[in-house]
């Protein structure tokens, strides 16, 4: 029973990180989480320790952990690996996506468009996470999928920053739509190119924000 509860809490925290429900620097206190979820501290501690071991969280004194702050160097390193692995996963997924999976992807895009119109950051990030995970999940390579998700656990909290650019929302869904058309046509290379363009465009936006943070910290 304890193991099942621990797994449930781990998955809940994991989903929160993947979907950007936590932000860089957020502190997660064991007792606060246990009280919020109506459980004892032990399974919460175990779930958090698993995420610390995966590099998604880092330990702090006084029985708490935090979402690591994002640095430019760390983001660049993760981005370089994501480009290679996520492109590979998309190309491998072509031919494995049935009509049901394509319907899920299309639904994600529709809900992302609606979230953009409403400026609903969390709704967009949730659907964005679902879109990419369904797509990569069709790659047929569990080792590749696990590695990609481990990287997403580290960058997911930073995706909140996308909505700090007022004019950015106009392009938030463009590359997904390009990828979807290529997937529907069975064109793996075009689908890979669209996802790589997605990563490149938004990766540069986020790098620019990190540069701005650094400049402000130095001037402050």
N, C-alpha and C positions, 0 to 999 in steps of 0.2 A: 504493500500500500504506500509506504514511504517512497519507494523507488518510483512508483507511478506518479505520485504527487510531485516529486523532484523533476521528473521528465516534463510534466505539464507546466511547471513554473519555468523551467529552462526554455521550453518552446515559446511560452508567452513573452519572456524577455528577449529571446532571439527574434521573434516576429517584430517586437517593438524597435529593435536596433535596425533590422532590415528595412523597416518602413519609415525610419526617421522619427519615431515617437520620442526618442531621447536625443539630446543635443550634446556636442562636445563640451566637456567640463561638468556635465550633470553628475551629481553624487547620488548613488543608490545605497541607502542605508538598510541593512538587513532587517532591523526591528520595524522600520517604517513599512517596508514591503510586506513583511509577515503580518503586520496589523491590517494593512490594506486588503490583503488577500485572505485574511482569517485563518492563518496557519501558524505553525511554530517556526522559529528562526532556522531550525536545522535544514529543512529542504530548500529554503531560500538561499542559505549560505552555500549549499552544495551546488545549486544551479548557477549562482554567481561565480563560484570557483571554476566551473567548467568554462564559462565565458572568459574568465581571466586567462585560463590556460590556452584558449583559442586566440588570444590577443585582441578580443573585442572590448574588454574592460581591463582596468588596471587597479590593483589593490591600493588601499589607503589605510592610515592608522584609524583606530576607533571603530573597527568592524564595519567599514563601509568600502565601497569601490566607486570608481567614477568612469565615465566615458572619456577616453583619452582625448586631450586637445589635438587638433589637427595642425600639423606643420607643413610648410611647402615641400620640404624634402620627402617627408613621409607620404604625402599625397602623390607626388611624382612617382615614387617607387611603386606604390600600389597601382597607380594608373597605367604604368608601363606593362605590368603583368596582366592587368585586366584587359588591355587592348589585345594582347596575344590570346589569352584564354577565352574571352567572351566571343571574339571573332571566330575562333575555332569551334566553339559550341554552337553558334548560330549556323555555320555552314554544315555542321554535322546533323543539325536538327531538321534540315530540309528533307522531306520524304518521310519523316517520322511524325509530322503534325497532321492528325486527321481532322475531319470537319468540325468535330467537337472542340478540339484545341484551338483551331482558327476562330471559332465562334467566341471562345473565351478571350482570345487576344483582341478581337474586334470590340467586344464589350468593354475591355479595359481601356481601349483608346477612346471610346465614346464617353466613358465616365471621366477620363482625364480631361477631355475637352470641356466637359461640364464643370469640373473642378477649377480649370483655368478661368473660365467665365466668372465663376463665383469667388475667385481668389482664395480657394480653400486649399491651403498648403497640405494639410494632412491627408485629405482625400486624394489629392494628386499623387503624393508620395506612396500611399497605399496601393493605388492602381498601377503606378509605375513599377513598383516592386513586383507586383503580381504578374505584369506583362513580361518582364525580364525572366522571372523565375519559371513561368510556364514555358517560355521559349527555350531557355537553357535546359530545362528539365527534359526536353525531347532529344537531347544530344546523344543519349544512349550510353553515356560514359559516366558512371557514378563518381569516379575519382575526380574527373574534371569538374563535375557539378559541385562536389563538396569543396573543392579549392576555390571556385568562384564565389560560393556563398560565404566562405571564410573571409574573403576580401571584402564582400559587401557588408559583412558585420562591422568592419572597421571604417567604411566610408559612408554607410547609410545615415548615421547621425549628422553628417556634414551636408547632406543634400538639402536640408532646410534653408541653406543660404541661397539656393537658386532663386527664391522669390524675393530676394532683396534688390534685384534688378528690375526696375519698373517695366522696361520694354522687353524683358526676356520672355515673358509668357507667350508672346506671339509665335515663338519657335519651339516651345516645349514639347510639342507632339509631332512635329514635322517628320523627324527621322523615324519615329515609330511607324508612321503611316507608310513611308517609303519601304521600310523593312517588311511590313505586312504585305504590301503589294508583291514584293519579290518572293516572299514565302508562299503566297497563294499561287504564284506562277511557277514555283519550283526552282527558282534561280538562287542557288546558294551563295554565289559570289556577290550578287547584288544585295542580298540580304545582309551578308557580312559587312559589305561596304557601308550600308546604311547604319548599322549598329556602331561601326567604328567611327562614322561621322558624328553620331550621337555622343559617343564617349569623348571624341576630340573637341567638339564644340563646347559641351558643358564642362569638360575638364579644364579648358582654358578659362572659362568664366570663373570657375572656382579657384583656379590658381591666381587669377587677377584679384579676387577677393582676399586671398591669403596675403598677397603682396600689399594690398591696401591695409589690412590688419597690422602687418609688420611696420609699415610706414607710420601709421597712427600711433603704434606703441612707442616707436622711437621719438616721435615728435611730442608725445604726451609726457 
